[in-house]
Amino acid sequence: MTGDFSDQGLAIGFLTPDRCATLQTPAGYDVRMRIVRLSWAGVQIESEGATLVIDLLEHTAPVRSFMGDPRLPIVFGPEVLDLALVTHLHPDHYDPDALRRKLRPDAKVLCDPANAPKIASDGLAIMGLALYEPMSVGPFMVTALPAVDGLGDPQISFLVEAEKIKIMHFGDTLWHGHWWKIRARCGPPSIAFLPINGATTRFPNMTPSGIPADLMPDQAASAAAILEAKLACPMHYGTFHNPPVYAELPDVERTFLEATERLGIFAQIIDPGKEIAIS
């Protein structure tokens, strides 16, 4: 289902010059948050004058040899950041050059504790998060959630809470059995950002499995349904497709929307650079 969700206590759309989209809590709480989808899996969240990014990607040279050149323009985040969240260290999700340049001198990177030494060695201040233990940073409450990486590397997902809005970001996780526990422990998200490209890989020194290394679109829709997400937003698709080394499934956007429609989940396509404005 797509469109106006006001009958669910949730109204969302794009910010355009003549129309400011709105999201309201069921109680009508006045919210000043801004949410922008950046390139690939990147998301920018602003609240009370502070800016947070998740999985910021601006420099694509490190991924070019295996993911190819980006097929879409790269959307750059703001020049000054107060906080960064990193789901895992694959170079399409972790851009240390951009973070070093944009993070304030006292700003931290929140991450899986297993990834903290590498991020610290890149000259960034870090804070490792244990699963399900909320951490207050400025106006944001950040909680690490379980994830399963398609290549077996350490990965977490995130819940970000501010102004009574819950945003979940699922990096490029595989399907796993933690969705029900996440829902039970954290409640339903206002917005769930889910990877959908179901990419298969033929990386050097790795025997190809033919099995997708992240969520397929129908799996992402099922995850949104289990989480009871008020809005499901697909990400991590469209920008990179370099078969046979890195190949995303065909028609993932359409497949995701059809799957969410069948499951009764509200979904919306948010192109990179587009904003969900909340008031």
C-alpha positions as CSV (number, residue, x, y, z in Angstrom):
1,M,0.0,0.0,0.0
2,T,1.3,3.5,-0.8
3,G,0.1,7.0,-0.5
4,D,-1.5,9.0,2.4
5,F,-1.4,7.1,5.7
6,S,-3.2,9.6,7.9
7,D,-5.9,7.0,8.7
8,Q,-3.1,5.1,10.5
9,G,-2.0,8.1,12.5
10,L,0.9,8.5,10.1
11,A,1.1,10.9,7.1
12,I,4.3,10.7,5.0
13,G,5.4,12.0,1.6
14,F,8.2,13.8,-0.1
15,L,9.3,17.3,0.6
16,T,8.9,19.4,-2.6
17,P,9.1,23.2,-3.1
18,D,5.3,23.5,-2.9
19,R,4.5,20.7,-0.5
20,C,6.0,19.7,2.8
21,A,5.3,16.1,3.7
22,T,4.2,15.4,7.2
23,L,4.4,12.6,9.7
24,Q,2.5,12.7,13.0
25,T,2.3,10.4,15.9
26,P,-1.2,9.1,16.7
27,A,-1.4,11.6,19.7
28,G,-0.7,14.5,17.3
29,Y,2.7,15.2,19.0
30,D,4.4,18.1,17.1
31,V,7.7,16.8,15.7
32,R,10.5,18.8,14.1
33,M,12.7,15.9,12.9
34,R,14.0,15.7,9.3
35,I,14.8,12.4,7.6
36,V,16.6,12.2,4.3
37,R,17.5,9.1,2.3
38,L,21.1,9.4,1.1
39,S,22.8,7.2,-1.5
40,W,22.6,3.4,-1.3
41,A,22.0,2.5,2.4
42,G,22.7,6.0,3.7
43,V,20.1,7.8,5.9
44,Q,20.4,11.3,7.5
45,I,18.3,12.2,10.6
46,E,18.1,15.7,12.2
47,S,16.6,16.5,15.5
48,E,16.9,19.5,17.8
49,G,19.8,20.9,15.8
50,A,21.8,17.7,15.8
51,T,22.6,15.6,12.7
52,L,23.1,11.9,12.6
53,V,24.0,9.7,9.6
54,I,23.8,5.9,9.1
55,D,26.0,4.1,6.6
56,L,27.1,7.3,4.8
57,L,28.6,6.6,1.4
58,E,30.2,9.4,-0.6
59,H,33.5,7.9,-2.0
60,T,32.8,5.0,-4.3
61,A,36.4,4.3,-5.5
62,P,36.9,1.6,-2.9
63,V,34.0,-0.4,-4.2
64,R,34.5,0.2,-7.9
65,S,36.6,-2.9,-8.6
66,F,33.8,-5.3,-7.5
67,M,30.5,-3.3,-7.5
68,G,31.3,-1.2,-10.6
69,D,30.6,2.5,-11.1
70,P,27.5,3.9,-9.5
71,R,24.5,4.0,-11.9
72,L,22.9,6.8,-9.9
73,P,24.4,10.2,-8.8
74,I,25.8,10.0,-5.3
75,V,23.9,12.1,-2.8
76,F,26.2,13.9,-0.4
77,G,25.3,14.3,3.3
78,P,25.6,17.6,5.2
79,E,29.1,19.1,5.8
80,V,29.0,18.9,9.6
81,L,27.9,15.8,11.5
82,D,27.3,15.3,15.2
83,L,27.0,11.5,15.1
84,A,27.6,8.6,12.8
85,L,26.3,5.0,12.9
86,V,28.0,2.2,11.0
87,T,26.3,-1.1,10.6
88,H,29.4,-2.9,9.3
89,L,32.8,-2.3,7.6
90,H,32.1,-3.2,4.0
91,P,33.2,-0.2,2.0
92,D,29.7,0.5,0.6
93,H,28.6,1.1,4.2
94,Y,31.6,2.5,5.8
95,D,33.3,5.6,4.3
96,P,36.1,6.7,6.7
97,D,37.2,9.5,4.5
98,A,33.8,11.2,4.5
99,L,33.4,10.7,8.3
100,R,36.8,12.1,9.1
101,R,36.1,15.2,7.1
102,K,32.5,15.8,8.3
103,L,32.3,14.7,11.9
104,R,32.8,17.3,14.6
105,P,36.0,16.9,16.6
106,D,34.1,15.5,19.6
107,A,31.7,13.4,17.5
108,K,31.6,9.6,17.8
109,V,31.0,6.7,15.5
110,L,28.6,4.1,17.0
111,C,29.2,0.5,15.9
112,D,29.5,-3.2,16.6
113,P,32.2,-3.6,19.3
114,A,33.9,-6.1,17.0
115,N,34.4,-3.3,14.4
116,A,35.5,-0.7,16.9
117,P,39.3,-1.3,16.7
118,K,39.3,-0.9,12.9
119,I,37.3,2.3,13.0
120,A,39.5,3.7,15.8
121,S,42.6,2.9,13.7
122,D,41.1,5.1,11.0
123,G,41.3,8.1,13.4
124,L,37.7,8.2,14.4
125,A,36.3,8.3,18.0
126,I,34.2,5.2,18.6
127,M,31.6,3.8,20.9
128,G,30.7,0.1,20.7
129,L,27.1,-0.8,21.4
130,A,25.9,-4.0,23.0
131,L,22.7,-5.4,21.5
132,Y,19.4,-4.0,23.0
133,E,21.2,-1.6,25.3
134,P,20.0,1.9,24.5
135,M,22.6,4.7,24.4
136,S,21.6,8.4,24.7
137,V,23.6,10.7,22.5
138,G,22.4,14.3,22.3
139,P,18.7,14.2,21.3
140,F,19.0,10.6,20.0
141,M,18.5,7.3,21.7
142,V,20.3,4.7,19.7
143,T,20.0,0.9,20.2
144,A,21.9,-1.8,18.4
145,L,19.8,-4.6,17.0
146,P,20.8,-8.1,15.7
147,A,21.8,-8.6,12.0
148,V,23.3,-11.4,10.0
149,D,26.0,-10.4,7.4
150,G,25.9,-12.2,4.0
151,L,29.7,-12.6,4.0
152,G,30.0,-13.6,7.7
153,D,31.4,-10.3,8.9
154,P,30.3,-8.5,12.1
155,Q,27.1,-6.4,11.5
156,I,24.4,-4.8,13.5
157,S,21.2,-2.9,12.7
158,F,20.0,0.2,14.5
159,L,17.0,1.7,16.2
160,V,17.1,5.5,16.4
161,E,14.5,7.3,18.6
162,A,13.9,11.0,18.8
163,E,10.8,13.1,19.3
164,K,8.6,10.0,19.8
165,I,9.6,8.7,16.3
166,K,11.2,5.2,16.0
167,I,13.4,4.6,12.9
168,M,14.9,1.2,12.3
169,H,17.8,0.7,9.8
170,F,18.8,-2.8,8.7
171,G,22.1,-2.2,6.8
172,D,22.4,-5.1,4.3
173,T,21.3,-7.9,6.6
174,L,20.2,-11.3,5.5
175,W,16.9,-12.9,6.6
176,H,17.2,-14.0,10.2
177,G,15.1,-15.2,13.1
178,H,15.5,-12.1,15.3
179,W,12.6,-10.1,13.7
180,W,10.1,-11.3,16.3
181,K,12.4,-10.5,19.2
182,I,13.1,-7.1,17.9
183,R,9.4,-6.4,17.6
184,A,8.8,-7.7,21.1
185,R,11.6,-5.8,22.8
186,C,11.5,-2.5,20.8
187,G,7.9,-2.1,19.6
188,P,6.9,-1.4,16.1
189,P,9.0,1.2,14.2
190,S,7.5,4.3,12.7
191,I,9.8,3.8,9.7
192,A,11.8,0.8,8.7
193,F,14.6,1.2,6.2
194,L,15.2,-2.3,4.6
195,P,17.7,-3.5,2.0
196,I,16.0,-5.2,-0.9
197,N,18.4,-5.9,-3.8
198,G,19.1,-9.6,-3.0
199,A,22.6,-9.4,-4.5
200,T,24.5,-12.4,-5.5
201,T,28.3,-12.2,-5.6
202,R,31.4,-13.7,-7.3
203,F,34.1,-12.1,-5.2
204,P,37.8,-13.2,-5.5
205,N,38.8,-16.2,-3.3
206,M,35.2,-16.9,-2.4
207,T,33.4,-19.9,-4.0
208,P,30.1,-18.4,-5.4
209,S,27.0,-19.6,-3.5
210,G,24.3,-18.3,-5.8
211,I,22.5,-17.3,-2.6
212,P,21.7,-13.6,-2.1
213,A,24.0,-11.8,0.3
214,D,21.2,-9.5,1.7
215,L,17.5,-9.4,1.9
216,M,15.4,-10.1,-1.2
217,P,12.4,-7.8,-1.7
218,D,9.8,-10.3,-0.6
219,Q,11.9,-11.0,2.5
220,A,12.2,-7.3,3.3
221,A,8.4,-7.0,3.1
222,S,7.9,-10.0,5.4
223,A,10.4,-8.5,7.9
224,A,8.4,-5.2,7.8
225,A,5.2,-7.2,8.5
226,I,6.6,-9.0,11.5
227,L,8.0,-5.7,12.9
228,E,4.5,-4.1,12.3
229,A,6.3,-1.2,10.7
230,K,4.0,1.8,10.1
231,L,6.0,2.6,7.0
232,A,8.5,0.4,5.1
233,C,11.1,2.2,2.9
234,P,13.4,0.2,0.6
235,M,17.1,1.0,0.3
236,H,20.3,-0.6,-0.8
237,Y,19.3,-1.1,-4.5
238,G,19.6,0.5,-7.9
239,T,23.0,2.2,-7.5
240,F,25.3,-0.8,-8.1
241,H,24.9,-3.7,-10.5
242,N,28.1,-5.2,-11.9
243,P,27.4,-8.8,-13.0
244,P,28.6,-11.4,-12.5
245,V,30.8,-10.0,-9.6
246,Y,27.9,-8.2,-8.0
247,A,24.4,-8.7,-9.4
248,E,21.2,-7.5,-7.9
249,L,17.8,-9.1,-8.6
250,P,15.7,-7.6,-11.4
251,D,12.7,-5.4,-10.7
252,V,13.3,-5.3,-6.9
253,E,11.3,-2.1,-6.4
254,R,8.2,-3.5,-8.1
255,T,8.6,-6.8,-6.3
256,F,8.9,-5.1,-2.9
257,L,5.8,-2.9,-3.5
258,E,3.8,-5.9,-4.6
259,A,4.9,-8.0,-1.6
260,T,4.1,-5.2,0.9
261,E,0.7,-4.7,-0.8
262,R,-0.1,-8.4,-0.3
263,L,0.9,-8.2,3.3
264,G,-1.0,-5.0,4.1
265,I,2.2,-3.0,4.8
266,F,2.4,0.7,3.9
267,A,5.4,1.3,1.7
268,Q,6.9,4.2,0.0
269,I,9.7,4.7,-2.5
270,I,12.1,7.4,-1.3
271,D,14.6,8.3,-4.0
272,P,18.1,9.2,-2.8
273,G,18.2,12.9,-1.8
274,K,14.5,13.0,-1.0
275,E,13.2,14.0,2.4
276,I,10.5,12.7,4.7
277,A,9.7,16.0,6.5
278,I,7.9,15.6,9.8
279,S,5.8,18.1,11.7
